Amino acid sequence: MRTLASLILSAGTMFLALAGTTACNSSKPEAKAAELPTARVAAAQRGNIAHNLSLAGQFQPYQVIDVHPKVAGFIKKIDVDIGDRVTKGETLAVLEVPELAAQVQGAQFEMQRARDEIVRAQHEVKRAEALHAALHADYQRLADTAKAQPGLVAQQELDDAQAKDLSAEAQVDAAKAAASAAQQHAESTRADDQRVEALAGYTNVVAPIDGVIIWRYADTGALIQSGTNSNEQDIPIVRLSQSGLLRLRMPVPEDDVQYVHEGQTIQVRVDAVNRSFTGKVVRFTRNVNFETRSMETEVDVENRDLSIAPGMYANAQLQLARHDNVITIPTEALVLRGAEETVYVLGANNRVLIHTVQVGLRGSKLAEIRSGIEPGDRVILGGQEKYAEDERVSPILAQEPASEVVSESGGVIDMKAEEAQNDGGNP
């Protein structure tokens, strides 16, 4: 009986030993699998990346002109007031300059005197030519007679006739020179008369361009100085704004300056007048403002109906760049090693391979890859410093978008500072 119990106990012990050995052998692969480091990965995909910039712009007149007269005088009448639309060449004001009328009359008298001098000089030329013709004929007759009958004409008489002939010829030249001087004097007088007449015409002050009167500085009877003076305190008659064509001025941040070019389309929304339109970039300063770190960019806007008033704000959407059907990966997959951008790619058997890539358009979440990987390649996201090349990892696939539209906002231009600079302190 005791022997049977011992046999049963020995068999149980052997069974437990075998079971323990089996359990240990079966747990070794699980332990090895658990020892592999995990890595969060994403597949490279084909998608689109767009970079949009939202800007707050402000409208300005295409031109603003302070209208000064070219002559000083009293305002006899002024035909316009603020808000009036005027066309190029339209009379804005009429000046009264009493001394200018006297100058015009004096110039006309001088012109008439110059004409009379020309007539007198012309008659003097004719008289000198007639006298020269007579004296020359006398000398020629005496010379012919002396030649035909030597000794018949005294040499003294012949010499006197020749001297008179030469003197008359000189008088002809002098008369012609006097006539030429009279003609030149007349031309000078005519030029002075034209100058004075032009000054008289400047008393009628006209609009140099089509536009709107945005400020009036003077009233009837006011003394206005000419705009040709160097005194900057001389006030104009009116300020004229070319509002039929506006400049929409927007500040592009320094980081986005590289994407701006002429002809680029831009979507504009003017909430104040409930108007939307598509414009084009026509000019930019090519200079980054030191204080705002932005570059002023302009769009020309037709405003023939004057529905948009200068000074209004607009919201603009500028598409800086758009790349379609390109390879994209999350930006957290990029690792900078020295001067090169790299990604950690999982190859065969989930082993880590380090690839150098060329990055294109970069968004906030995705980046375009121009070379270095192919669609479908799995790249490690974050914590790449934990992995070594050719190390085997256990991947955890993350679902990431293939496309992205990046939107950012620009600054606002300080128009008050610009206006103060352009106005030179005028109201």
Buried (B, 14 or more C-beta within 10 A) or exposed (E): EEEEEEEEEEEEEEEEEEEEEEEEEEEEEEEEEEEEEEBBBBBBBEBBBBBBBEBBBBBBBBBBBBBBBBBBBBBBEBEBEEEBBBEEEEBBBBBEBEEBEEBBEEBBEBBEEBBEBBEEBBEBBEEBBEBBEEBBEBBEEBBEEBEEEEEEBEEEEBEBBBEBBEEBBEBBEEBBEBBEEBBEBBEEBBEBBEEBBEBBEBBEBBBBBBBBBBBBBBEEEBEBBBBEEEEEEBEBBBBBBBBBBBBBBBBBBEEBBEBBEEEBEBBBEBEEEEEEEEBEBBEBBEEBBEEBEBBBBBBBBEBEEEEBBBEBBBBBBBBBBEBEEBBBBBBBBBBEEEEEBBBBBBEEEBEBBBBEBEBBBBBEBBBBBEEBBEBEBBBBBEEBEEBEEEBEBEBEEEEBEBBBEBEBEBBBBBBEEBEEEEEEEBE
